[in-house]
């Protein structure tokens, strides 16, 4: 999925944060935001990181507004501008979708792209934490080097829509926060039908709903941000969803799969719920009302 070169992305809610070397996180899995999951759901799953955490403080960093990212052409040429463009599209989409679903939408505070490590409202984070949404500061955090690992270590085919799927998924967590779903889902449980999994699958579904509508979402001048999705780009998004399934990640990290520790859902589930959103829209994303067998 590519941007219309003439689209105005200047109002995208995104920034870049300089390197903060005062924070270090032990080596391990660079896909799931397990630290934040632990804080959000009350479950200690940081063992999947494969190393200890040093959450000691570090020097603060200043955010820059990515002022060079102005048009869809910029978004097509630069990954950070692409994230800013995705943020602009997602914000407009959810403002419209909230009216359809009849809830009061409030935009995230920011989409922060950081280098190596950073401080957040949820504590310290690094590239090893993976992309995540932090409810206390209502901000999405992302080290874009994550996309390299998604391809090289976990077999995603990559591509612009696969990258934007990640942002759309985290934006879905913000929508859940606005709706009160994140707070209601905190029960400390893991497993194939747990609330933790249902939260993640709903965010995948929300991402699919955005992807299906993205080519119709206009900028302030009425120019659609994105061009219609191609079949190859759709497959790229499905590949990214499959790459971050609990079963695939656990197999790669541990050499075995332990369903009772699932927090995100299997590769098949993540693909299925992205497809549900894509084909049926955000109104079909109620993962909490379906039985375990329907997940």
C-alpha positions as CSV (number, residue, x, y, z in Angstrom):
1,X,0.0,0.0,0.0
2,X,1.6,3.3,-1.1
3,X,0.7,6.9,-0.4
4,X,-0.6,9.3,-2.9
5,X,2.5,11.5,-3.6
6,X,0.3,14.6,-3.2
7,X,-1.3,13.6,0.1
8,X,-0.6,16.0,3.0
9,X,0.8,14.1,6.0
10,X,2.2,17.1,7.8
11,X,-0.5,16.8,10.5
12,X,0.4,13.3,11.4
13,X,0.8,12.8,15.2
14,X,4.3,11.4,15.2
15,X,7.7,12.4,16.5
16,X,11.3,11.0,16.7
17,X,13.2,10.7,19.9
18,X,17.0,10.8,20.1
19,X,19.0,8.0,21.5
20,X,18.9,7.5,25.2
21,X,21.9,5.5,26.2
22,X,21.1,5.5,29.9
23,X,18.6,2.7,29.6
24,X,19.5,-0.9,28.9
25,X,17.3,-3.9,28.5
26,X,18.7,-7.4,28.4
27,X,19.0,-9.3,25.2
28,X,16.2,-11.5,23.9
29,X,13.0,-11.5,21.9
30,X,12.5,-8.3,19.9
31,X,8.9,-8.8,18.9
32,X,6.3,-8.7,21.7
33,X,6.0,-5.8,24.1
34,X,6.2,-8.2,27.0
35,X,7.3,-5.6,29.6
36,X,4.2,-3.5,28.9
37,X,1.9,-6.6,28.8
38,X,3.1,-7.5,32.2
39,X,2.3,-4.1,33.6
40,X,-1.0,-3.9,31.8
41,X,-2.4,-7.4,32.5
42,X,-0.7,-8.1,35.8
43,X,1.2,-11.1,34.4
44,X,4.9,-11.6,34.5
45,X,5.8,-12.8,31.0
46,X,9.1,-11.0,30.7
47,X,10.8,-14.4,30.9
48,X,10.1,-14.7,27.2
49,X,12.6,-11.9,26.6
50,X,15.4,-14.4,27.3
51,X,17.3,-12.1,29.6
52,X,17.0,-9.8,32.6
53,X,15.8,-6.2,32.5
54,X,17.8,-3.2,33.7
55,X,15.1,-0.6,34.1
56,X,17.4,2.0,35.6
57,X,16.9,5.6,34.7
58,X,18.7,7.4,32.0
59,X,19.1,10.8,30.5
60,X,16.0,12.3,29.0
61,X,15.7,12.8,25.3
62,X,14.0,15.5,23.3
63,X,11.3,14.7,20.7
64,X,11.4,16.2,17.2
65,X,8.4,16.6,15.1
66,X,9.6,15.1,11.8
67,X,9.0,18.4,10.1
68,X,10.7,17.1,6.9
69,X,7.8,14.6,6.4
70,X,5.2,16.7,4.5
71,X,3.8,14.6,1.7
72,X,2.9,11.2,0.6
73,X,6.0,11.2,-1.6
74,X,8.0,11.6,1.6
75,X,6.1,8.7,3.2
76,X,6.9,6.4,0.2
77,X,10.6,7.2,0.4
78,X,11.3,7.2,4.2
79,X,10.1,4.7,6.8
80,X,9.8,7.4,9.6
81,X,7.8,9.6,7.3
82,X,5.7,6.5,6.4
83,X,4.9,6.0,10.1
84,X,3.9,9.7,10.3
85,X,1.7,9.3,7.3
86,X,0.1,6.1,8.7
87,X,-0.6,8.1,11.9
88,X,-2.3,10.8,9.9
89,X,-4.5,8.3,8.1
90,X,-5.3,6.3,11.3
91,X,-6.3,9.5,13.2
92,X,-8.7,10.5,10.4
93,X,-10.1,7.0,10.1
94,X,-10.8,6.6,13.8
95,X,-12.4,10.0,14.0
96,X,-14.8,8.9,11.3
97,X,-15.3,5.4,12.6
98,X,-16.0,6.6,16.1
99,X,-19.0,8.4,14.8
100,X,-20.3,5.2,13.1
101,X,-19.7,3.1,16.3
102,X,-21.0,5.9,18.5
103,X,-18.2,6.5,21.0
104,X,-16.2,9.6,21.9
105,X,-12.8,9.3,20.3
106,X,-9.6,11.0,21.6
107,X,-6.4,10.7,19.6
108,X,-3.2,9.3,21.0
109,X,-0.8,11.8,22.5
110,X,1.9,10.7,20.1
111,X,3.6,8.0,18.0
112,X,7.2,8.1,19.2
113,X,9.9,6.5,17.1
114,X,13.0,6.0,19.2
115,X,16.6,4.9,18.8
116,X,17.7,1.9,20.9
117,X,16.0,2.8,24.2
118,X,13.7,5.3,25.8
119,X,11.7,6.3,28.9
120,X,7.9,6.0,28.7
121,X,4.9,6.3,31.0
122,X,5.1,2.5,31.4
123,X,8.7,2.5,32.4
124,X,11.9,1.9,30.4
125,X,11.8,0.3,27.0
126,X,14.3,-0.7,24.3
127,X,14.2,-2.1,20.8
128,X,14.1,-5.6,22.4
129,X,10.7,-4.7,23.8
130,X,9.1,-4.3,20.4
131,X,6.4,-1.8,19.4
132,X,3.9,-1.1,22.1
133,X,1.1,1.2,23.3
134,X,1.5,2.7,26.8
135,X,-1.9,3.5,28.4
136,X,-0.7,5.9,31.1
137,X,0.8,8.4,28.6
138,X,-1.5,7.3,25.7
139,X,1.5,7.0,23.4
140,X,2.7,4.4,20.8
141,X,6.4,3.6,20.9
142,X,8.4,2.1,18.0
143,X,12.0,1.5,17.1
144,X,11.8,1.1,13.3
145,X,14.6,-1.5,13.3
146,X,11.9,-3.8,14.6
147,X,10.8,-4.2,10.9
148,X,14.2,-5.7,10.0
149,X,13.9,-8.3,12.7
150,X,10.3,-9.1,11.7
151,X,11.6,-10.0,8.3
152,X,15.0,-11.6,9.1
153,X,14.2,-13.5,12.2
154,X,10.5,-14.3,12.0
155,X,9.9,-14.6,8.3
156,X,7.6,-11.7,7.5
157,X,7.6,-10.7,3.8
158,X,7.9,-7.1,4.8
159,X,6.5,-4.2,2.7
160,X,4.9,-0.8,3.5
161,X,1.5,-2.2,4.5
162,X,3.2,-4.8,6.8
163,X,5.0,-1.9,8.5
164,X,1.8,0.1,8.8
165,X,-0.1,-2.9,10.2
166,X,2.1,-2.7,13.2
167,X,1.2,0.9,13.9
168,X,-2.5,0.2,13.1
169,X,-2.5,-2.6,15.7
170,X,-1.0,-0.4,18.4
171,X,-3.5,2.3,17.5
172,X,-6.2,-0.3,18.0
173,X,-4.9,-0.6,21.6
174,X,-5.4,3.1,22.0
175,X,-9.0,2.8,20.8
176,X,-9.4,0.0,23.4
177,X,-8.1,2.3,26.0
178,X,-10.5,5.0,25.1
179,X,-13.4,2.5,25.2
180,X,-12.3,1.1,28.6
181,X,-11.6,-2.3,27.2
182,X,-8.0,-2.5,28.4
183,X,-9.0,-1.7,32.0
184,X,-11.8,-4.2,32.0
185,X,-9.7,-6.9,30.5
186,X,-7.1,-6.9,33.3
187,X,-7.6,-10.3,35.0
188,X,-4.0,-11.6,35.1
189,X,-4.8,-14.6,33.0
190,X,-3.0,-16.1,30.0
191,X,-3.8,-18.9,27.6
192,X,-5.5,-19.4,24.2
193,X,-8.9,-17.9,25.3
194,X,-7.7,-15.4,27.8
195,X,-8.6,-11.8,27.9
196,X,-4.9,-11.0,27.0
197,X,-5.3,-12.9,23.7
198,X,-8.8,-11.4,23.0
199,X,-7.3,-7.9,23.5
200,X,-4.6,-8.6,20.9
201,X,-6.9,-10.2,18.4
202,X,-9.3,-7.3,18.6
203,X,-6.4,-4.9,17.9
204,X,-5.5,-7.0,14.8
205,X,-9.1,-6.8,13.7
206,X,-9.1,-3.0,14.1
207,X,-5.9,-2.9,12.0
208,X,-7.6,-4.9,9.3
209,X,-10.7,-2.6,9.3
210,X,-8.4,0.4,8.8
211,X,-6.5,-1.3,6.0
212,X,-9.7,-2.0,4.1
213,X,-10.8,1.7,4.3
214,X,-7.4,3.4,4.1
215,X,-7.7,4.2,0.4
216,X,-10.8,6.2,1.1
217,X,-9.6,8.3,4.0
218,X,-8.8,11.8,2.8
219,X,-6.3,14.4,4.0
220,X,-7.4,18.0,4.8
221,X,-7.5,18.8,1.1
222,X,-9.7,15.8,0.2
223,X,-6.8,13.8,-1.3
224,X,-6.9,10.1,-0.1
225,X,-3.8,9.4,1.9
226,X,-3.2,6.0,0.4
227,X,-3.8,4.3,-2.9
228,X,-5.9,1.1,-3.2
229,X,-4.3,-2.0,-1.7
230,X,-2.9,-4.6,-4.0
231,X,-3.2,-8.3,-3.5
232,X,0.5,-8.6,-2.8
233,X,0.4,-5.8,-0.2
234,X,-2.6,-7.6,1.5
235,X,-0.5,-10.8,1.7
236,X,2.3,-8.8,3.2
237,X,0.0,-7.6,6.0
238,X,-1.2,-11.2,6.6
239,X,2.5,-12.3,6.7
240,X,3.3,-9.7,9.4
241,X,0.3,-10.8,11.5
242,X,1.4,-14.4,11.2
243,X,5.0,-13.6,12.1
244,X,3.9,-12.3,15.6
245,X,1.8,-15.2,16.6
246,X,2.6,-16.7,20.0
247,X,3.2,-20.1,18.6
248,X,5.7,-19.0,16.0
249,X,7.5,-16.7,18.4
250,X,7.7,-19.3,21.2
251,X,9.0,-21.9,18.8
252,X,11.7,-19.6,17.6
253,X,12.7,-18.3,21.1
254,X,12.2,-21.5,23.1
255,X,12.1,-24.4,20.7
256,X,8.6,-25.3,22.0
257,X,5.1,-24.0,22.2
258,X,3.3,-23.5,25.6
259,X,-0.3,-22.5,24.9
260,X,-1.1,-21.8,28.6
261,X,1.3,-18.8,28.4
262,X,-0.3,-17.3,25.2
263,X,-0.8,-13.6,25.4
264,X,-1.3,-12.6,21.7
265,X,-2.9,-15.6,19.9
266,X,-1.6,-18.0,17.3
267,X,-0.4,-17.0,13.9
268,X,-3.6,-18.4,12.4
269,X,-5.8,-16.5,14.8
270,X,-4.0,-13.2,14.2
271,X,-4.4,-13.7,10.4
272,X,-8.1,-14.6,10.8
273,X,-8.9,-11.6,12.9
274,X,-7.1,-9.2,10.6
275,X,-9.1,-10.7,7.8
276,X,-12.3,-10.3,9.7
277,X,-11.7,-6.6,10.2
278,X,-10.7,-6.2,6.6
279,X,-13.8,-7.9,5.2
280,X,-16.4,-6.9,7.8
281,X,-15.2,-3.6,9.4
282,X,-14.5,-2.5,12.9
283,X,-18.0,-3.3,14.1
284,X,-17.2,-7.0,13.7
285,X,-14.2,-6.9,16.0
286,X,-15.9,-8.0,19.3
287,X,-13.5,-10.7,20.3
288,X,-14.9,-10.8,23.8
289,X,-18.3,-12.1,22.9
290,X,-17.2,-15.2,21.0
291,X,-16.5,-18.6,22.5
292,X,-13.0,-20.0,22.8
293,X,-13.7,-22.2,19.8
294,X,-14.5,-19.2,17.7
295,X,-11.3,-17.4,18.5
